[in-house]
Amino acid sequence: NKQGGNPLDLSAMKFNVAFGGRNVLNSVLPKLPTLPQGQTRKTLIPVNVGVVQLGATLVKALTGHGVVDVRLSGQANVNTVLGVLPLKFDQVRQLKVH
């Protein structure tokens, strides 16, 4: 963290992306690499893509209203001095398609 705060120590993470209520992308990272403080590293994230669901949602958006709800949800396990705490997230935004 270049701003001087404490780094976030994640031990695992999973997330899901939904377009128009259809799950189109997800990933599970059961174990994340551990790095000493101040170091960086590129990490590959395996992603499953629901091509049929994604295609159907895009067709609906392009031929219909032109607005699609995009939801990002998931959970990260954060290592703390109190043990592992689950950090859940769930955000929805609208994507306008022209």
C-alpha positions as MATLAB code, in Angstrom:
seq = 'NKQGGNPLDLSAMKFNVAFGGRNVLNSVLPKLPTLPQGQTRKTLIPVNVGVVQLGATLVKALTGHGVVDVRLSGQANVNTVLGVLPLKFDQVRQLKVH';
ca = [
       0.000    0.000    0.000;
       1.846    3.100   -1.248;
      -0.281    5.460    0.877;
       1.219    3.987    4.060;
      -1.743    1.987    5.356;
      -1.644   -1.639    6.368;
      -1.745   -4.238    3.588;
      -4.780   -6.476    3.265;
      -3.738  -10.111    3.828;
      -6.095  -12.316    1.800;
      -5.869  -16.093    2.083;
      -8.666  -16.980   -0.383;
     -11.215  -15.311   -2.619;
     -14.216  -16.153   -4.776;
     -16.342  -13.907   -6.942;
     -19.209  -13.952   -9.404;
     -20.285  -11.506  -12.116;
     -23.893  -11.469  -13.313;
     -25.327   -9.532  -16.278;
     -29.078   -9.049  -16.294;
     -29.541  -11.613  -13.529;
     -27.573  -14.314  -15.384;
     -24.295  -15.572  -13.938;
     -21.736  -15.093  -16.676;
     -18.353  -15.211  -14.958;
     -16.936  -16.669  -11.755;
     -13.695  -17.623  -10.130;
     -12.523  -19.393   -6.991;
      -9.047  -18.851   -5.604;
      -8.709  -21.273   -2.681;
      -5.161  -20.113   -1.899;
      -3.506  -16.840   -2.788;
       0.264  -16.374   -2.919;
       1.914  -14.830    0.139;
       4.271  -11.928   -0.465;
       6.501  -10.044    1.944;
       5.276   -6.518    2.658;
       6.283   -4.036   -0.032;
       6.686   -6.605   -2.823;
       4.445   -7.003   -5.845;
       3.771   -9.921   -8.154;
       1.525  -10.702  -11.090;
      -0.964  -13.483  -10.355;
      -3.058  -15.374  -12.873;
      -6.718  -15.662  -11.925;
      -8.608  -18.601  -13.452;
     -12.043  -17.497  -14.667;
     -15.044  -19.525  -15.823;
     -17.119  -17.771  -18.475;
     -20.729  -18.719  -19.249;
     -20.592  -17.953  -22.974;
     -24.230  -18.881  -23.648;
     -25.503  -16.774  -20.737;
     -23.272  -13.856  -21.714;
     -24.407  -14.010  -25.343;
     -28.093  -14.187  -24.416;
     -27.741  -11.200  -22.085;
     -25.930   -9.107  -24.714;
     -28.555   -9.916  -27.362;
     -31.318   -8.924  -24.936;
     -29.521   -5.667  -24.074;
     -28.844   -4.752  -27.700;
     -32.385   -5.511  -28.881;
     -34.283   -4.430  -25.790;
     -34.022   -1.668  -23.270;
     -30.298   -1.015  -23.642;
     -29.628   -1.147  -19.880;
     -28.219   -4.186  -18.092;
     -27.714   -4.661  -14.357;
     -24.166   -5.823  -13.611;
     -23.603   -7.477  -10.224;
     -20.223   -8.278   -8.660;
     -20.492  -10.453   -5.576;
     -18.229  -12.714   -3.606;
     -16.132  -13.201   -0.534;
     -12.505  -12.799    0.476;
     -10.954  -14.400    3.535;
      -8.899  -11.777    5.359;
      -6.182  -12.907    7.766;
      -6.167  -10.825   10.950;
      -4.711  -11.084   14.444;
      -8.162  -12.411   15.469;
      -8.058  -15.155   12.839;
      -9.595  -15.405    9.383;
     -12.555  -13.072    8.840;
     -14.856  -13.378    5.817;
     -15.247  -10.114    3.893;
     -18.360  -10.310    1.723;
     -19.102   -7.901   -1.111;
     -22.117   -7.416   -3.379;
     -22.428   -4.419   -5.693;
     -24.851   -3.706   -8.560;
     -24.418   -1.057  -11.263;
     -26.256   -0.380  -14.499;
     -24.476   -0.700  -17.839;
     -25.980    1.309  -20.692;
     -25.627   -0.346  -24.092;
     -26.015    1.876  -27.167;
];
